[in-house]
């Protein structure tokens, strides 16, 4: 009986240990998107210096944390956090009977992401060609950006406080993909790579270049926000909470997807 118990415990332990790496791998895959072989980074070659894709995360002050905790509702709108960080409240324990309700405005409070995907061929930005129809030896074709191309992000539907919503979606897309997403990506004229593509004899080659982008979908929670002061106590109150689905395209900076066509 004792041997059978030990055998059962040992079996369960081995199963538990064998499952742990699988969960770790799945978690790692959820934290970032792998870049396909046909997508190259041009961060060093790009003749146009893109503005840094890093968007500073606004850290809430101690007072802001205290106020958000009273709300019972998550807040990740960086503009709202900035406003609360700039707020100073001095209360007095002797302020008996003192009451106030300050209207702070209608705000997008939080963005909840439901789906994140990458379209590696979001927008064509360049074409290079090589005609080897009459040739008797192989030719080589390389990427060279003919004209400067700018790819801008966009929301897929109208929404109030669009700029603030876009910032929240950008931050969430960066966290989920670990890619250099930004409001826009610029590909400078004359940008080249060392990669070569072989064009066989009796063939016409066309090298298409695409700018990739992240497709982000989710839901935004809106609410009318009030600052309630009651004696020495202070709290945030939200009223008329609404939710709206939203989607958007967010460009990936300094990455190009290539597709070779032979005819």
C-alpha positions in Angstrom: 0.0 0.0 0.0 2.9 2.4 0.9 4.8 1.5 -2.3 1.7 2.2 -4.4 1.3 5.7 -2.7 4.9 6.6 -3.4 4.5 5.4 -7.0 1.4 7.6 -7.4 3.1 10.7 -5.9 6.2 10.2 -8.1 4.0 9.9 -11.2 2.1 13.1 -10.3 5.3 14.9 -9.6 6.8 13.9 -13.0 3.7 14.9 -14.8 3.7 18.3 -13.0 7.3 19.0 -13.9 6.8 17.9 -17.5 3.9 20.4 -17.9 5.8 23.4 -16.5 8.0 24.0 -19.5 5.0 23.8 -21.8 3.3 26.6 -19.9 6.5 28.6 -19.9 6.9 28.3 -23.7 3.2 29.3 -24.2 3.7 32.3 -22.0 6.8 33.4 -24.0 4.9 33.1 -27.3 2.1 35.3 -25.9 4.6 38.0 -24.9 6.0 38.7 -28.4 5.7 38.0 -32.1 8.4 36.3 -34.0 9.6 38.1 -37.2 9.4 36.0 -40.4 12.6 35.4 -42.5 11.2 37.6 -45.3 11.0 40.6 -43.0 14.3 42.6 -42.5 15.2 45.3 -40.0 16.5 48.5 -41.7 17.1 50.5 -38.5 20.7 51.1 -39.5 20.2 51.5 -43.2 17.1 53.8 -43.1 18.1 57.2 -44.4 15.2 58.8 -42.5 15.8 58.7 -38.7 12.4 57.7 -37.3 11.5 59.3 -34.0 11.9 56.8 -31.1 9.1 54.3 -31.0 9.4 54.2 -27.2 6.5 55.9 -25.6 7.1 56.8 -21.9 4.8 55.1 -19.5 3.3 57.6 -17.1 3.8 56.4 -13.6 1.0 57.4 -11.2 2.0 59.4 -8.1 1.1 58.1 -4.6 -1.9 60.4 -4.5 -3.0 59.2 -8.0 -2.7 55.6 -6.9 -4.8 56.3 -3.8 -7.5 58.0 -5.9 -7.6 55.3 -8.5 -7.9 52.6 -5.8 -11.1 54.4 -4.5 -12.5 54.2 -8.1 -12.7 50.4 -8.3 -12.1 50.7 -12.0 -8.7 50.3 -13.7 -7.3 53.4 -15.4 -4.5 53.3 -18.0 -5.2 56.5 -19.9 -1.8 58.3 -19.7 -3.4 61.7 -20.2 -5.7 61.1 -17.3 -2.9 59.9 -15.1 -0.9 63.0 -16.0 -3.8 65.2 -14.9 -4.2 63.4 -11.6 -0.4 63.5 -11.0 -0.6 67.3 -11.2 -3.5 67.5 -8.7 -2.8 68.6 -5.2 -5.3 68.1 -2.4 -4.9 69.4 1.1 -7.6 68.2 3.5 -8.0 69.0 7.2 -9.2 66.6 9.8 -11.2 69.4 11.3 -13.2 70.1 8.1 -16.4 68.7 9.5 -19.3 69.0 7.2 -17.2 70.0 4.2 -18.4 68.4 1.0 -17.6 69.0 -2.7 -18.1 67.1 -6.0 -15.7 68.3 -8.8 -16.5 67.3 -12.4 -13.3 66.2 -14.1 -14.8 65.5 -17.5 -15.8 62.6 -19.8 -12.7 60.3 -20.1 -11.7 57.0 -21.8 -10.6 55.2 -18.7 -9.1 52.0 -19.9 -8.5 49.9 -23.1 -8.9 46.1 -23.0 -7.2 44.3 -25.8 -9.1 41.3 -27.2 -7.0 40.5 -30.4 -3.6 41.4 -31.7 -2.3 40.4 -35.1 0.5 41.5 -37.5 0.0 42.1 -41.2 3.6 41.9 -42.5 2.4 43.3 -45.9 0.2 46.1 -44.7 1.1 48.7 -47.3 3.4 48.5 -50.4 6.1 51.1 -50.2 8.5 50.3 -53.0 9.2 48.1 -56.2 12.6 47.2 -57.7 12.8 45.4 -61.0 15.3 43.5 -63.1 14.7 42.3 -66.6 16.7 39.2 -67.5 14.4 37.9 -70.3 17.2 38.1 -72.9 20.1 37.3 -70.6 22.3 34.2 -70.5 23.5 34.5 -66.9 21.8 35.1 -63.6 21.2 38.7 -62.4 21.0 40.0 -58.9 18.3 42.3 -57.5 18.5 44.4 -54.4 16.2 46.6 -52.4 16.6 50.3 -52.9 13.9 52.7 -51.8 13.0 54.9 -54.8 10.9 57.6 -53.0 10.3 58.4 -49.3 7.3 56.6 -48.0 5.3 57.4 -44.9 2.9 54.9 -43.3 0.5 56.3 -40.7 -1.6 54.5 -38.1 -5.4 54.8 -38.2 -8.4 53.8 -36.2 -11.0 51.7 -38.0 -14.0 53.6 -36.7 -14.9 56.9 -35.2 -14.6 57.3 -31.4 -14.6 60.2 -29.0 -11.2 61.2 -27.5 -9.6 59.4 -30.5 -6.0 60.6 -29.7 -6.1 59.3 -26.1 -7.6 56.0 -27.3 -4.9 55.7 -29.9 -2.2 56.2 -27.2 -3.7 53.5 -25.1 -3.8 51.0 -28.0 -0.2 51.9 -29.0 1.0 51.1 -25.5 -0.9 47.8 -25.3 0.3 46.8 -28.8 3.9 47.4 -27.8 3.5 45.3 -24.6 1.9 42.4 -26.5 4.2 42.3 -29.5 7.5 43.6 -28.3 7.9 45.3 -31.7 8.8 49.0 -32.4 5.3 50.2 -33.1 4.6 53.9 -33.5 2.1 56.4 -34.8 3.9 56.5 -38.1 6.8 54.8 -39.9 8.9 56.6 -42.5 11.1 54.8 -45.1 13.7 57.2 -46.5 14.6 57.6 -50.1 17.8 55.8 -51.0 17.5 53.2 -48.2 19.3 50.0 -49.3 20.1 46.5 -47.9 22.9 44.1 -48.7 20.5 41.2 -49.4 20.4 40.0 -53.0 17.8 38.1 -54.9 18.7 35.9 -57.9 16.8 36.5 -61.2 17.3 33.5 -63.5 17.8 33.8 -67.2 14.6 34.3 -69.3 12.9 35.8 -66.3 11.7 39.3 -65.2 12.0 39.9 -61.5 10.0 42.3 -59.4 10.9 42.8 -55.7 8.0 44.3 -53.8 8.6 45.9 -50.4 5.9 46.3 -47.8 5.6 48.2 -44.5 4.2 45.9 -41.7 1.6 47.0 -39.1 -0.1 45.6 -36.1 -3.9 45.2 -36.1 -5.2 45.9 -32.6 -8.8 45.2 -31.6 -10.4 45.7 -28.2 -12.9 47.7 -26.1 -12.6 51.1 -24.5 -14.4 52.0 -21.2 -15.6 55.6 -20.9 -17.0 57.4 -17.9 -17.8 60.7 -16.4 -15.3 61.3 -13.7 -15.8 63.3 -10.5 -13.5 64.1 -7.6 -15.5 63.8 -4.3 -14.3 65.6 -1.2 -16.0 64.8 2.0 -14.5 66.2 5.2 -10.9 64.8 5.3 -11.7 62.1 2.8 -11.2 62.2 -1.0 -12.2 59.7 -3.7 -12.8 59.4 -7.4 -16.3 58.6 -8.6 -17.3 57.4 -12.1 -20.8 57.8 -13.5 -22.5 56.9 -16.8 -20.0 54.2 -17.7 -20.2 53.1 -21.4 -18.1 50.7 -23.5 -17.2 50.8 -27.2 -15.4 48.4 -29.4 -12.5 49.7 -31.5 -9.9 48.6 -33.9 -6.8 50.2 -35.3 -3.7 49.8 -37.4 -0.3 50.6 -35.9 2.8 50.8 -38.1 6.0 49.0 -37.2 9.1 51.2 -37.7 12.3 50.2 -39.5 11.1 46.8 -40.8 10.4 45.9 -44.4 8.7 42.8 -45.8 9.9 41.5 -49.2 8.2 39.5 -51.8 9.9 38.4 -55.1 7.9 37.8 -58.2 9.3 36.1 -61.3 7.6 36.1 -64.7 
